[in-house]
Amino acid sequence: MIIVSTHSRIAALEQAGFPSSLVTYIRSLIAESIEAGEPEEHFLSDPVYLCEPGDSILLLLKEAPYGLEYFERIPLADLAVYRVGVLFDSDFIVQYVIPSELLDERTEAWLNERMDIGGAGR
């Protein structure tokens, strides 16, 4: 899992050869929060987590003490990603970005079931 909390981490994603559409999307998540009034330093304590091959995604999501806040599929130019918000307390949401090829059918079914029960949008 890659923790993206600064602009230098975004630059590192570009240099590591991640798809440009994915890097642009993560950059936009940070920019949107800054535009909404969050200070840039906010991402030092509440970063975006980019999942990688080998991450135990279902285990990460099942450990959410207060459940899922949102789950959405984002089509990008050359791939699709899932953005999943996990509520850890009333003030702390962890934001996972999961490339679609990493999300197996079992995990996707589990997410869909939770979102249908909880009523959060996809």
N, CA, C and O atoms as a GROMACS GRO file, in nm:
protein
  488
    1MET      N    1   0.085  -0.116   0.000
    1MET     CA    2   0.000   0.000   0.000
    1MET      C    3   0.090   0.123   0.000
    1MET      O    4   0.191   0.128   0.071
    2ILE      N    5   0.052   0.219  -0.080
    2ILE     CA    6   0.129   0.343  -0.089
    2ILE      C    7   0.048   0.453  -0.020
    2ILE      O    8  -0.070   0.473  -0.051
    3ILE      N    9   0.111   0.522   0.071
    3ILE     CA   10   0.045   0.631   0.143
    3ILE      C   11   0.079   0.761   0.072
    3ILE      O   12   0.196   0.799   0.063
    4VAL      N   13  -0.023   0.828   0.020
    4VAL     CA   14  -0.004   0.953  -0.053
    4VAL      C   15  -0.049   1.068   0.037
    4VAL      O   16  -0.168   1.089   0.058
    5SER      N   17   0.049   1.140   0.088
    5SER     CA   18   0.017   1.248   0.182
    5SER      C   19   0.080   1.381   0.145
    5SER      O   20   0.055   1.482   0.210
    6THR      N   21   0.162   1.382   0.041
    6THR     CA   22   0.227   1.506   0.000
    6THR      C   23   0.238   1.510  -0.153
    6THR      O   24   0.221   1.409  -0.221
    7HIS      N   25   0.265   1.629  -0.203
    7HIS     CA   26   0.285   1.643  -0.348
    7HIS      C   27   0.408   1.565  -0.395
    7HIS      O   28   0.412   1.519  -0.509
    8SER      N   29   0.507   1.551  -0.309
    8SER     CA   30   0.626   1.476  -0.348
    8SER      C   31   0.593   1.327  -0.365
    8SER      O   32   0.655   1.260  -0.447
    9ARG      N   33   0.498   1.276  -0.288
    9ARG     CA   34   0.456   1.137  -0.305
    9ARG      C   35   0.382   1.119  -0.438
    9ARG      O   36   0.394   1.014  -0.502
   10ILE      N   37   0.307   1.220  -0.478
   10ILE     CA   38   0.240   1.214  -0.609
   10ILE      C   39   0.345   1.212  -0.719
   10ILE      O   40   0.334   1.135  -0.814
   11ALA      N   41   0.446   1.296  -0.706
   11ALA     CA   42   0.554   1.298  -0.805
   11ALA      C   43   0.625   1.163  -0.810
   11ALA      O   44   0.665   1.118  -0.917
   12ALA      N   45   0.640   1.099  -0.695
   12ALA     CA   46   0.703   0.967  -0.690
   12ALA      C   47   0.620   0.863  -0.764
   12ALA      O   48   0.675   0.772  -0.826
   13LEU      N   49   0.487   0.875  -0.758
   13LEU     CA   50   0.400   0.784  -0.834
   13LEU      C   51   0.425   0.800  -0.983
   13LEU      O   52   0.432   0.702  -1.057
   14GLU      N   53   0.438   0.925  -1.027
   14GLU     CA   54   0.465   0.952  -1.168
   14GLU      C   55   0.598   0.889  -1.210
   14GLU      O   56   0.607   0.824  -1.313
   15GLN      N   57   0.700   0.910  -1.128
   15GLN     CA   58   0.833   0.858  -1.160
   15GLN      C   59   0.837   0.706  -1.157
   15GLN      O   60   0.918   0.646  -1.227
   16ALA      N   61   0.752   0.644  -1.076
   16ALA     CA   62   0.748   0.499  -1.065
   16ALA      C   63   0.672   0.433  -1.180
   16ALA      O   64   0.666   0.311  -1.189
   17GLY      N   65   0.614   0.514  -1.266
   17GLY     CA   66   0.547   0.459  -1.384
   17GLY      C   67   0.400   0.424  -1.366
   17GLY      O   68   0.345   0.349  -1.447
   18PHE      N   69   0.336   0.475  -1.261
   18PHE     CA   70   0.192   0.452  -1.247
   18PHE      C   71   0.120   0.521  -1.362
   18PHE      O   72   0.168   0.623  -1.412
   19PRO      N   73   0.006   0.469  -1.404
   19PRO     CA   74  -0.067   0.532  -1.514
   19PRO      C   75  -0.097   0.680  -1.485
   19PRO      O   76  -0.133   0.716  -1.373
   20SER      N   77  -0.080   0.762  -1.586
   20SER     CA   78  -0.098   0.907  -1.565
   20SER      C   79  -0.240   0.940  -1.522
   20SER      O   80  -0.261   1.034  -1.446
   21SER      N   81  -0.339   0.864  -1.570
   21SER     CA   82  -0.478   0.892  -1.530
   21SER      C   83  -0.497   0.865  -1.380
   21SER      O   84  -0.574   0.937  -1.315
   22LEU      N   85  -0.430   0.765  -1.327
   22LEU     CA   86  -0.439   0.735  -1.184
   22LEU      C   87  -0.372   0.845  -1.102
   22LEU      O   88  -0.426   0.889  -1.001
   23VAL      N   89  -0.255   0.888  -1.145
   23VAL     CA   90  -0.184   0.995  -1.075
   23VAL      C   91  -0.266   1.124  -1.078
   23VAL      O   92  -0.277   1.193  -0.977
   24THR      N   93  -0.324   1.155  -1.192
   24THR     CA   94  -0.409   1.275  -1.205
   24THR      C   95  -0.530   1.266  -1.113
   24THR      O   96  -0.568   1.365  -1.051
   25TYR      N   97  -0.590   1.147  -1.104
   25TYR     CA   98  -0.706   1.130  -1.017
   25TYR      C   99  -0.670   1.152  -0.871
   25TYR      O  100  -0.741   1.222  -0.799
   26ILE      N  101  -0.560   1.094  -0.826
   26ILE     CA  102  -0.517   1.112  -0.687
   26ILE      C  103  -0.485   1.258  -0.661
   26ILE      O  104  -0.519   1.312  -0.555
   27ARG      N  105  -0.419   1.322  -0.755
   27ARG     CA  106  -0.390   1.465  -0.742
   27ARG      C  107  -0.521   1.545  -0.728
   27ARG      O  108  -0.528   1.639  -0.650
   28SER      N  109  -0.622   1.507  -0.804
   28SER     CA  110  -0.751   1.578  -0.798
   28SER      C  111  -0.821   1.559  -0.665
   28SER      O  112  -0.888   1.650  -0.616
   29LEU      N  113  -0.806   1.440  -0.603
   29LEU     CA  114  -0.866   1.418  -0.471
   29LEU      C  115  -0.808   1.515  -0.369
   29LEU      O  116  -0.880   1.573  -0.288
   30ILE      N  117  -0.677   1.532  -0.374
   30ILE     CA  118  -0.612   1.624  -0.281
   30ILE      C  119  -0.651   1.768  -0.312
   30ILE      O  120  -0.680   1.846  -0.221
   31ALA      N  121  -0.652   1.804  -0.440
   31ALA     CA  122  -0.688   1.941  -0.479
   31ALA      C  123  -0.831   1.975  -0.439
   31ALA      O  124  -0.858   2.086  -0.392
   32GLU      N  125  -0.924   1.881  -0.457
   32GLU     CA  126  -1.065   1.905  -0.420
   32GLU      C  127  -1.079   1.932  -0.271
   32GLU      O  128  -1.155   2.019  -0.230
   33SER      N  129  -1.007   1.857  -0.191
   33SER     CA  130  -1.015   1.878  -0.046
   33SER      C  131  -0.956   2.012  -0.005
   33SER      O  132  -1.008   2.080   0.083
   34ILE      N  133  -0.847   2.050  -0.070
   34ILE     CA  134  -0.786   2.180  -0.040
   34ILE      C  135  -0.882   2.292  -0.080
   34ILE      O  136  -0.898   2.389  -0.007
   35GLU      N  137  -0.945   2.278  -0.198
   35GLU     CA  138  -1.042   2.377  -0.243
   35GLU      C  139  -1.163   2.384  -0.150
   35GLU      O  140  -1.225   2.490  -0.136
   36ALA      N  141  -1.197   2.273  -0.086
   36ALA     CA  142  -1.311   2.269   0.005
   36ALA      C  143  -1.275   2.323   0.143
   36ALA      O  144  -1.360   2.325   0.233
   37GLY      N  145  -1.151   2.368   0.160
   37GLY     CA  146  -1.114   2.431   0.286
   37GLY      C  147  -1.020   2.353   0.374
   37GLY      O  148  -0.976   2.404   0.478
   38GLU      N  149  -0.987   2.231   0.336
   38GLU     CA  150  -0.892   2.153   0.415
   38GLU      C  151  -0.752   2.208   0.389
   38GLU      O  152  -0.715   2.230   0.274
   39PRO      N  153  -0.674   2.230   0.493
   39PRO     CA  154  -0.536   2.273   0.469
   39PRO      C  155  -0.455   2.160   0.407
   39PRO      O  156  -0.484   2.042   0.429
   40GLU      N  157  -0.355   2.196   0.329
   40GLU     CA  158  -0.274   2.095   0.263
   40GLU      C  159  -0.210   2.000   0.364
   40GLU      O  160  -0.188   1.883   0.333
   41GLU      N  161  -0.181   2.048   0.482
   41GLU     CA  162  -0.122   1.964   0.587
   41GLU      C  163  -0.217   1.854   0.633
   41GLU      O  164  -0.174   1.757   0.695
   42HIS      N  165  -0.346   1.870   0.602
   42HIS     CA  166  -0.447   1.770   0.637
   42HIS      C  167  -0.406   1.631   0.588
   42HIS      O  168  -0.434   1.531   0.654
   43PHE      N  169  -0.342   1.625   0.472
   43PHE     CA  170  -0.307   1.496   0.413
   43PHE      C  171  -0.189   1.429   0.481
   43PHE      O  172  -0.162   1.311   0.456
   44LEU      N  173  -0.120   1.502   0.566
   44LEU     CA  174  -0.016   1.437   0.645
   44LEU      C  175  -0.079   1.344   0.749
   44LEU      O  176  -0.023   1.240   0.782
   45SER      N  177  -0.197   1.383   0.800
   45SER     CA  178  -0.265   1.299   0.899
   45SER      C  179  -0.379   1.216   0.838
   45SER      O  180  -0.414   1.112   0.893
   46ASP      N  181  -0.435   1.259   0.726
   46ASP     CA  182  -0.543   1.187   0.658
   46ASP      C  183  -0.508   1.166   0.511
   46ASP      O  184  -0.569   1.228   0.424
   47PRO      N  185  -0.411   1.080   0.482
   47PRO     CA  186  -0.367   1.063   0.344
   47PRO      C  187  -0.464   0.978   0.261
   47PRO      O  188  -0.562   0.925   0.312
   48VAL      N  189  -0.434   0.968   0.134
   48VAL     CA  190  -0.502   0.876   0.043
   48VAL      C  191  -0.417   0.750   0.040
   48VAL      O  192  -0.295   0.757   0.026
   49TYR      N  193  -0.480   0.635   0.053
   49TYR     CA  194  -0.409   0.507   0.051
   49TYR      C  195  -0.432   0.440  -0.084
   49TYR      O  196  -0.545   0.406  -0.118
   50LEU      N  197  -0.326   0.420  -0.159
   50LEU     CA  198  -0.333   0.354  -0.288
   50LEU      C  199  -0.297   0.208  -0.269
   50LEU      O  200  -0.184   0.175  -0.231
   51CYS      N  201  -0.392   0.120  -0.296
   51CYS     CA  202  -0.369  -0.023  -0.278
   51CYS      C  203  -0.285  -0.078  -0.392
   51CYS      O  204  -0.292  -0.031  -0.506
   52GLU      N  205  -0.206  -0.179  -0.358
   52GLU     CA  206  -0.115  -0.243  -0.453
   52GLU      C  207  -0.138  -0.394  -0.452
   52GLU      O  208  -0.204  -0.446  -0.363
   53PRO      N  209  -0.083  -0.464  -0.552
   53PRO     CA  210  -0.094  -0.610  -0.550
   53PRO      C  211  -0.037  -0.665  -0.419
   53PRO      O  212   0.067  -0.620  -0.371
   54GLY      N  213  -0.106  -0.762  -0.362
   54GLY     CA  214  -0.061  -0.823  -0.237
   54GLY      C  215  -0.126  -0.764  -0.113
   54GLY      O  216  -0.117  -0.824  -0.006
   55ASP      N  217  -0.191  -0.649  -0.125
   55ASP     CA  218  -0.261  -0.591  -0.010
   55ASP      C  219  -0.384  -0.677   0.023
   55ASP      O  220  -0.453  -0.724  -0.068
   56SER      N  221  -0.410  -0.696   0.149
   56SER     CA  222  -0.528  -0.772   0.194
   56SER      C  223  -0.646  -0.677   0.201
   56SER      O  224  -0.684  -0.630   0.308
   57ILE      N  225  -0.704  -0.648   0.086
   57ILE     CA  226  -0.806  -0.544   0.076
   57ILE      C  227  -0.930  -0.580   0.158
   57ILE      O  228  -0.979  -0.496   0.234
   58LEU      N  229  -0.980  -0.700   0.145
   58LEU     CA  230  -1.101  -0.738   0.219
   58LEU      C  231  -1.076  -0.729   0.370
   58LEU      O  232  -1.163  -0.682   0.444
   59LEU      N  233  -0.961  -0.773   0.414
   59LEU     CA  234  -0.928  -0.765   0.556
   59LEU      C  235  -0.925  -0.619   0.603
   59LEU      O  236  -0.977  -0.587   0.710
   60LEU      N  237  -0.864  -0.532   0.524
   60LEU     CA  238  -0.860  -0.389   0.559
   60LEU      C  239  -1.001  -0.332   0.575
   60LEU      O  240  -1.029  -0.259   0.669
   61LEU      N  241  -1.087  -0.366   0.481
   61LEU     CA  242  -1.222  -0.310   0.482
   61LEU      C  243  -1.308  -0.370   0.592
   61LEU      O  244  -1.391  -0.299   0.651
   62LYS      N  245  -1.290  -0.497   0.622
   62LYS     CA  246  -1.369  -0.561   0.727
   62LYS      C  247  -1.334  -0.509   0.866
   62LYS      O  248  -1.416  -0.516   0.958
   63GLU      N  249  -1.213  -0.456   0.883
   63GLU     CA  250  -1.170  -0.407   1.013
   63GLU      C  251  -1.221  -0.267   1.045
   63GLU      O  252  -1.186  -0.212   1.149
   64ALA      N  253  -1.302  -0.209   0.960
   64ALA     CA  254  -1.354  -0.075   0.981
   64ALA      C  255  -1.449  -0.074   1.101
   64ALA      O  256  -1.556  -0.133   1.094
   65PRO      N  257  -1.410  -0.010   1.211
   65PRO     CA  258  -1.493  -0.015   1.331
   65PRO      C  259  -1.631   0.051   1.316
   65PRO      O  260  -1.726   0.010   1.383
   66TYR      N  261  -1.641   0.152   1.230
   66TYR     CA  262  -1.769   0.222   1.213
   66TYR      C  263  -1.828   0.203   1.074
   66TYR      O  264  -1.926   0.269   1.039
   67GLY      N  265  -1.771   0.114   0.997
   67GLY     CA  266  -1.829   0.079   0.868
   67GLY      C  267  -1.778   0.162   0.752
   67GLY      O  268  -1.687   0.243   0.765
   68LEU      N  269  -1.840   0.137   0.638
   68LEU     CA  270  -1.804   0.206   0.515
   68LEU      C  271  -1.884   0.334   0.503
   68LEU      O  272  -2.003   0.338   0.533
   69GLU      N  273  -1.819   0.437   0.459
   69GLU     CA  274  -1.884   0.565   0.436
   69GLU      C  275  -1.930   0.578   0.291
   69GLU      O  276  -2.038   0.629   0.263
   70TYR      N  277  -1.846   0.530   0.199
   70TYR     CA  278  -1.882   0.532   0.057
   70TYR      C  279  -1.800   0.430  -0.019
   70TYR      O  280  -1.696   0.384   0.027
   71PHE      N  281  -1.850   0.397  -0.138
   71PHE     CA  282  -1.787   0.302  -0.229
   71PHE      C  283  -1.831   0.343  -0.367
   71PHE      O  284  -1.950   0.342  -0.398
   72GLU      N  285  -1.734   0.380  -0.451
   72GLU     CA  286  -1.771   0.420  -0.587
   72GLU      C  287  -1.667   0.372  -0.686
   72GLU      O  288  -1.547   0.366  -0.657
   73ARG      N  289  -1.716   0.340  -0.803
   73ARG     CA  290  -1.627   0.298  -0.913
   73ARG      C  291  -1.602   0.421  -0.999
   73ARG      O  292  -1.696   0.489  -1.040
   74ILE      N  293  -1.475   0.449  -1.025
   74ILE     CA  294  -1.436   0.567  -1.102
   74ILE      C  295  -1.369   0.520  -1.231
   74ILE      O  296  -1.259   0.464  -1.226
   75PRO      N  297  -1.434   0.540  -1.346
   75PRO     CA  298  -1.368   0.504  -1.472
   75PRO      C  299  -1.268   0.614  -1.510
   75PRO      O  300  -1.303   0.731  -1.517
   76LEU      N  301  -1.145   0.574  -1.535
   76LEU     CA  302  -1.042   0.667  -1.580
   76LEU      C  303  -1.011   0.635  -1.726
   76LEU      O  304  -1.068   0.542  -1.783
   77ALA      N  305  -0.921   0.710  -1.786
   77ALA     CA  306  -0.892   0.693  -1.928
   77ALA      C  307  -0.845   0.552  -1.963
   77ALA      O  308  -0.890   0.495  -2.062
   78ASP      N  309  -0.755   0.496  -1.884
   78ASP     CA  310  -0.697   0.368  -1.920
   78ASP      C  311  -0.716   0.258  -1.816
   78ASP      O  312  -0.661   0.149  -1.830
   79LEU      N  313  -0.793   0.286  -1.713
   79LEU     CA  314  -0.826   0.187  -1.611
   79LEU      C  315  -0.942   0.238  -1.528
   79LEU      O  316  -0.984   0.353  -1.542
   80ALA      N  317  -0.993   0.154  -1.442
   80ALA     CA  318  -1.096   0.195  -1.348
   80ALA      C  319  -1.041   0.175  -1.208
   80ALA      O  320  -0.961   0.084  -1.184
   81VAL      N  321  -1.085   0.259  -1.116
   81VAL     CA  322  -1.046   0.244  -0.976
   81VAL      C  323  -1.171   0.250  -0.891
   81VAL      O  324  -1.275   0.301  -0.932
   82TYR      N  325  -1.159   0.197  -0.772
   82TYR     CA  326  -1.264   0.209  -0.672
   82TYR      C  327  -1.213   0.303  -0.565
   82TYR      O  328  -1.098   0.294  -0.522
   83ARG      N  329  -1.299   0.392  -0.522
   83ARG     CA  330  -1.268   0.479  -0.409
   83ARG      C  331  -1.358   0.434  -0.295
   83ARG      O  332  -1.480   0.432  -0.308
   84VAL      N  333  -1.295   0.397  -0.185
   84VAL     CA  334  -1.369   0.344  -0.071
   84VAL      C  335  -1.333   0.428   0.051
   84VAL      O  336  -1.215   0.442   0.085
   85GLY      N  337  -1.434   0.482   0.117
   85GLY     CA  338  -1.414   0.557   0.240
   85GLY      C  339  -1.453   0.471   0.358
   85GLY      O  340  -1.565   0.419   0.364
   86VAL      N  341  -1.361   0.456   0.452
   86VAL     CA  342  -1.384   0.374   0.571
   86VAL      C  343  -1.383   0.466   0.692
   86VAL      O  344  -1.286   0.539   0.715
   87LEU      N  345  -1.490   0.461   0.769
   87LEU     CA  346  -1.504   0.545   0.887
   87LEU      C  347  -1.440   0.476   1.007
   87LEU      O  348  -1.481   0.367   1.046
   88PHE      N  349  -1.338   0.542   1.065
   88PHE     CA  350  -1.271   0.486   1.181
   88PHE      C  351  -1.315   0.550   1.311
   88PHE      O  352  -1.305   0.487   1.416
   89ASP      N  353  -1.363   0.670   1.307
   89ASP     CA  354  -1.433   0.735   1.418
   89ASP      C  355  -1.510   0.851   1.359
   89ASP      O  356  -1.511   0.869   1.237
   90SER      N  357  -1.575   0.930   1.442
   90SER     CA  358  -1.662   1.035   1.388
   90SER      C  359  -1.588   1.143   1.310
   90SER      O  360  -1.650   1.219   1.237
   91ASP      N  361  -1.456   1.151   1.325
   91ASP     CA  362  -1.378   1.255   1.258
   91ASP      C  363  -1.272   1.201   1.163
   91ASP      O  364  -1.196   1.279   1.106
   92PHE      N  365  -1.265   1.071   1.144
   92PHE     CA  366  -1.153   1.015   1.068
   92PHE      C  367  -1.203   0.915   0.965
   92PHE      O  368  -1.251   0.807   1.000
   93ILE      N  369  -1.191   0.952   0.838
   93ILE     CA  370  -1.225   0.863   0.728
   93ILE      C  371  -1.096   0.829   0.653
   93ILE      O  372  -1.022   0.919   0.614
   94VAL      N  373  -1.072   0.701   0.634
   94VAL     CA  374  -0.959   0.657   0.554
   94VAL      C  375  -1.010   0.640   0.412
   94VAL      O  376  -1.113   0.576   0.389
   95GLN      N  377  -0.938   0.698   0.318
   95GLN     CA  378  -0.977   0.696   0.178
   95GLN      C  379  -0.883   0.601   0.102
   95GLN      O  380  -0.764   0.629   0.084
   96TYR      N  381  -0.938   0.488   0.057
   96TYR     CA  382  -0.861   0.392  -0.021
   96TYR      C  383  -0.892   0.411  -0.169
   96TYR      O  384  -1.008   0.429  -0.206
   97VAL      N  385  -0.790   0.406  -0.252
   97VAL     CA  386  -0.805   0.402  -0.397
   97VAL      C  387  -0.753   0.266  -0.440
   97VAL      O  388  -0.637   0.231  -0.417
   98ILE      N  389  -0.843   0.188  -0.503
   98ILE     CA  390  -0.811   0.049  -0.536
   98ILE      C  391  -0.825   0.031  -0.687
   98ILE      O  392  -0.936   0.037  -0.740
   99PRO      N  393  -0.714   0.008  -0.758
   99PRO     CA  394  -0.726  -0.024  -0.901
   99PRO      C  395  -0.818  -0.145  -0.920
   99PRO      O  396  -0.809  -0.242  -0.845
  100SER      N  397  -0.905  -0.138  -1.018
  100SER     CA  398  -1.009  -0.241  -1.035
  100SER      C  399  -0.952  -0.382  -1.049
  100SER      O  400  -1.015  -0.478  -1.005
  101GLU      N  401  -0.836  -0.396  -1.109
  101GLU     CA  402  -0.782  -0.532  -1.127
  101GLU      C  403  -0.740  -0.596  -0.996
  101GLU      O  404  -0.717  -0.716  -0.991
  102LEU      N  405  -0.731  -0.518  -0.888
  102LEU     CA  406  -0.696  -0.572  -0.757
  102LEU      C  407  -0.816  -0.618  -0.677
  102LEU      O  408  -0.801  -0.688  -0.577
  103LEU      N  409  -0.935  -0.580  -0.720
  103LEU     CA  410  -1.055  -0.610  -0.643
  103LEU      C  411  -1.117  -0.740  -0.697
  103LEU      O  412  -1.174  -0.742  -0.806
  104ASP      N  413  -1.106  -0.846  -0.619
  104ASP     CA  414  -1.161  -0.974  -0.662
  104ASP      C  415  -1.313  -0.974  -0.645
  104ASP      O  416  -1.369  -0.886  -0.580
  105GLU      N  417  -1.378  -1.074  -0.705
  105GLU     CA  418  -1.525  -1.081  -0.702
  105GLU      C  419  -1.579  -1.088  -0.560
  105GLU      O  420  -1.680  -1.026  -0.529
  106ARG      N  421  -1.512  -1.163  -0.475
  106ARG     CA  422  -1.558  -1.178  -0.336
  106ARG      C  423  -1.559  -1.045  -0.262
  106ARG      O  424  -1.654  -1.012  -0.192
  107THR      N  425  -1.451  -0.968  -0.280
  107THR     CA  426  -1.442  -0.838  -0.213
  107THR      C  427  -1.544  -0.740  -0.270
  107THR      O  428  -1.607  -0.665  -0.196
  108GLU      N  429  -1.559  -0.740  -0.402
  108GLU     CA  430  -1.656  -0.651  -0.464
  108GLU      C  431  -1.799  -0.686  -0.420
  108GLU      O  432  -1.879  -0.596  -0.394
  109ALA      N  433  -1.830  -0.814  -0.411
  109ALA     CA  434  -1.963  -0.856  -0.364
  109ALA      C  435  -1.984  -0.812  -0.219
  109ALA      O  436  -2.092  -0.764  -0.184
  110TRP      N  437  -1.882  -0.828  -0.136
  110TRP     CA  438  -1.891  -0.786   0.004
  110TRP      C  439  -1.917  -0.636   0.013
  110TRP      O  440  -2.001  -0.593   0.092
  111LEU      N  441  -1.846  -0.556  -0.067
  111LEU     CA  442  -1.866  -0.411  -0.068
  111LEU      C  443  -2.008  -0.375  -0.114
  111LEU      O  444  -2.075  -0.293  -0.052
  112ASN      N  445  -2.052  -0.438  -0.221
  112ASN     CA  446  -2.186  -0.410  -0.272
  112ASN      C  447  -2.293  -0.443  -0.169
  112ASN      O  448  -2.389  -0.368  -0.152
  113GLU      N  449  -2.276  -0.554  -0.100
  113GLU     CA  450  -2.371  -0.594   0.004
  113GLU      C  451  -2.375  -0.489   0.116
  113GLU      O  452  -2.484  -0.452   0.161
  114ARG      N  453  -2.260  -0.442   0.160
  114ARG     CA  454  -2.255  -0.343   0.268
  114ARG      C  455  -2.316  -0.210   0.225
  114ARG      O  456  -2.383  -0.144   0.304
  115MET      N  457  -2.292  -0.173   0.100
  115MET     CA  458  -2.345  -0.046   0.054
  115MET      C  459  -2.498  -0.056   0.037
  115MET      O  460  -2.570   0.041   0.062
  116ASP      N  461  -2.546  -0.171  -0.005
  116ASP     CA  462  -2.692  -0.187  -0.017
  116ASP      C  463  -2.758  -0.182   0.119
  116ASP      O  464  -2.866  -0.125   0.133
  117ILE      N  465  -2.696  -0.242   0.220
  117ILE     CA  466  -2.751  -0.240   0.356
  117ILE      C  467  -2.744  -0.101   0.415
  117ILE      O  468  -2.841  -0.053   0.474
  118GLY      N  469  -2.630  -0.035   0.399
  118GLY     CA  470  -2.608   0.096   0.461
  118GLY      C  471  -2.673   0.211   0.389
  118GLY      O  472  -2.693   0.317   0.447
  119GLY      N  473  -2.706   0.191   0.263
  119GLY     CA  474  -2.771   0.297   0.188
  119GLY      C  475  -2.678   0.401   0.130
  119GLY      O  476  -2.725   0.497   0.068
  120ALA      N  477  -2.548   0.386   0.147
  120ALA     CA  478  -2.454   0.483   0.089
  120ALA      C  479  -2.447   0.464  -0.061
  120ALA      O  480  -2.462   0.352  -0.111
  121GLY      N  481  -2.425   0.570  -0.132
  121GLY     CA  482  -2.423   0.564  -0.277
  121GLY      C  483  -2.296   0.505  -0.334
  121GLY      O  484  -2.192   0.503  -0.269
  122ARG      N  485  -2.308   0.456  -0.455
  122ARG     CA  486  -2.191   0.404  -0.527
  122ARG      C  487  -2.173   0.486  -0.650
  122ARG      O  488  -2.080   0.461  -0.727
   0.00000   0.00000   0.00000
